[in-house]
Amino acid sequence: MKLIDVTVPLDANLPVYPGNTPFNVEPIKRIARGDSSNVSTLHLSAHTGTHVDAPRHFFDDGPGVESLALELLLGRTRVVELLNRKAIAPGDLAALDLSEDLRVLFKTHNSHLWGSSEFRTDYLGITEAAARYLVDHGVKVVGVDYLSVEEFKKPGAPAHHILLGGGTIVIEGLNLRDVEPGIYDMFCLPLRIVGADGAPARVILRRS
């Protein structure tokens, strides 16, 4: 059994989406200072690194991350590779047969952006029309390999609204650099934070 961890490490080198809280570990107690144990406080956004978006991210009356269906976040998942594009469009998806795919992770050039601590605005997002295509074709989990499913600063954030409003769970911040296209079992477990608009998650793939 081969497990592939597609979670990005949480450390000082992690890029942060503009306006979000930078990740930081604050030492509260340290044995080296004479304390009885090591204790730290974590400072981070709900959308730090590899994370899951809940509908509440864009809908005030939407469910929080604790209400997401775990059965959707665990199970057969398809990794699709789309390279040399500026955005994922319906034409890219029409060339794929998604009829049996409930969960789709998109591997793009984004996965090679993780080597930089600086946030990159030239990442590849999903267009509004492609988001509608995914919802209309019954895809219930969409994963992308950078910090947003949305094209950078797209007015109105249409991809988020369509996906989350259509009942599709969004996983952002995956590192798919070493993952070959194909079918996997996915284990995605976001932190159970009541009422949160999102939460960091550990995401593991297993070759089916």
Buried (B, 14 or more C-beta within 10 A) or exposed (E): EEEBEBBBEBEEEBBBBEEBEEBEEEEEEEEEEEEEEEEEEEEBBBBBBBBBBBBBBBBEEBBBBBEBEEEBBBBEBBBBBBEEEEBBBBEBBEEEEBEEBBBBBBBBBBBEBBEEEEBBEEBBBBBBBBBBBBBEBEBBBBBBBBBBBBBBEBEEBBBBBBBBBBEBBBBBBBBBBEBEEEEBBBBBBBBEBEEBBBBBBEBBBEEE
